[in-house]
Amino acid sequence: ADLLARGRLLYTPDTLSLGVGWSSPLSPLTLTVDTRYMRWSEAPDPALVLDLDVGGELVDSLGLGEVIDFASGASAFPQLYDSWSIHLGGEYWYTPHVALRSGYGFRQSPVPAQTSVTNYVDIDSHTVSAGIGLSWPDPLNLDDTPVMFDVTMAYSVMPTQTTLKETPDDPVGSYQAGGGIFSISGSLRHDF
């Protein structure tokens, strides 16, 4: 028996990034903007391909040689689009030990409308974030670099998108997708 399994997961597209920032020694404010162009159109099909070929004298004599064989059919993976995203950020040092931060990001989905047999659900997203950074001298006096503590909250909105299937007998049928994701993160850092 021969078993062939192949596939590709966790694809990362070629990405072109461009960003600029502005800060001044006379101002406690830093502003940044960056954009990314991602070549999702080069993404391979992530479906698992599985082929099984069973043979041998006993299996063939029972007439099961071709009955047990299995081969994956052609995949219906949709052609993805190249996409882009933009990110804006700001940081303001309220005091020498307290930084206030905020940001906005937009990410375009690379997935086309899923009107046929596939259901890769992905929607453009808008994200807003806010955070605070605290800095204080090394309490152990090991070196001159400060200890940093950061907390960030973010909310991502995916506007509701309606997908209408081409055929009324589609097993999944037409659907709507959308929603929001709230996240919070923190970090403690000491550079040395």
Backbone hydrogen bonds, N-H to C=O, Kabsch-Sander energy under -0.5 kcal/mol:
donor,donor_aa,acceptor,acceptor_aa,energy
2,D,53,D,-2.6
4,L,51,D,-2.9
5,A,3,L,-0.5
6,R,49,V,-2.2
16,L,37,Y,-2.6
17,S,15,T,-0.5
18,L,35,T,-2.3
20,V,33,V,-2.8
22,W,31,L,-3.0
24,S,29,L,-0.6
27,S,24,S,-1.6
30,T,91,E,-2.4
31,L,22,W,-2.4
32,T,89,G,-2.6
33,V,20,V,-2.5
34,D,87,H,-2.4
35,T,18,L,-2.7
36,R,85,S,-2.4
37,Y,16,L,-2.7
38,M,36,R,-0.5
38,M,83,S,-3.3
39,R,14,D,-2.6
40,W,38,M,-1.7
42,E,39,R,-1.3
43,A,40,W,-2.1
49,V,6,R,-3.3
50,L,48,L,-0.6
51,D,4,L,-2.8
52,L,70,F,-3.7
53,D,2,D,-2.8
54,V,52,L,-0.5
60,D,56,G,-2.7
61,S,57,E,-2.1
62,L,58,L,-1.4
63,G,60,D,-1.2
64,L,59,V,-2.4
65,G,59,V,-0.6
68,I,64,L,-2.2
70,F,52,L,-2.7
72,S,50,L,-0.9
80,L,78,P,-0.6
81,Y,110,P,-3.2
83,S,38,M,-2.2
85,S,36,R,-1.9
86,I,106,F,-2.0
87,H,34,D,-2.8
88,L,104,Y,-3.1
89,G,32,T,-2.4
90,G,102,S,-2.5
91,E,30,T,-2.4
92,Y,100,L,-3.1
93,W,28,P,-2.2
94,Y,92,Y,-1.2
94,Y,98,V,-1.4
95,T,98,V,-1.4
98,V,95,T,-1.0
99,A,133,G,-2.9
100,L,92,Y,-3.1
101,R,131,G,-2.7
102,S,90,G,-2.1
103,G,129,S,-1.9
104,Y,88,L,-2.4
105,G,127,T,-2.4
106,F,86,I,-2.5
107,R,125,S,-2.5
108,Q,84,W,-2.2
115,T,113,A,-1.3
121,V,119,N,-1.0
122,D,120,Y,-0.7
125,S,107,R,-2.3
126,H,157,V,-2.4
127,T,105,G,-2.9
128,V,155,Y,-2.2
129,S,103,G,-2.2
130,A,153,M,-2.4
131,G,101,R,-2.5
132,I,151,V,-2.2
133,G,99,A,-2.9
134,L,149,F,-3.3
135,S,97,H,-2.3
136,W,147,V,-2.0
141,N,138,D,-1.3
147,V,136,W,-3.1
148,M,189,R,-3.4
149,F,134,L,-2.7
150,D,187,S,-2.5
151,V,132,I,-2.3
152,T,185,S,-2.7
153,M,130,A,-2.9
154,A,183,S,-2.6
155,Y,128,V,-2.6
156,S,181,I,-2.8
157,V,126,H,-3.4
158,M,179,G,-3.3
161,Q,177,A,-3.2
163,T,175,Y,-3.4
164,L,162,T,-0.5
165,K,163,T,-0.6
166,E,115,T,-2.8
170,D,167,T,-1.3
175,Y,163,T,-1.9
177,A,161,Q,-2.2
179,G,158,M,-2.5
181,I,156,S,-2.2
183,S,154,A,-2.7
185,S,152,T,-2.6
187,S,150,D,-2.3
189,R,148,M,-3.2
191,D,146,P,-0.7
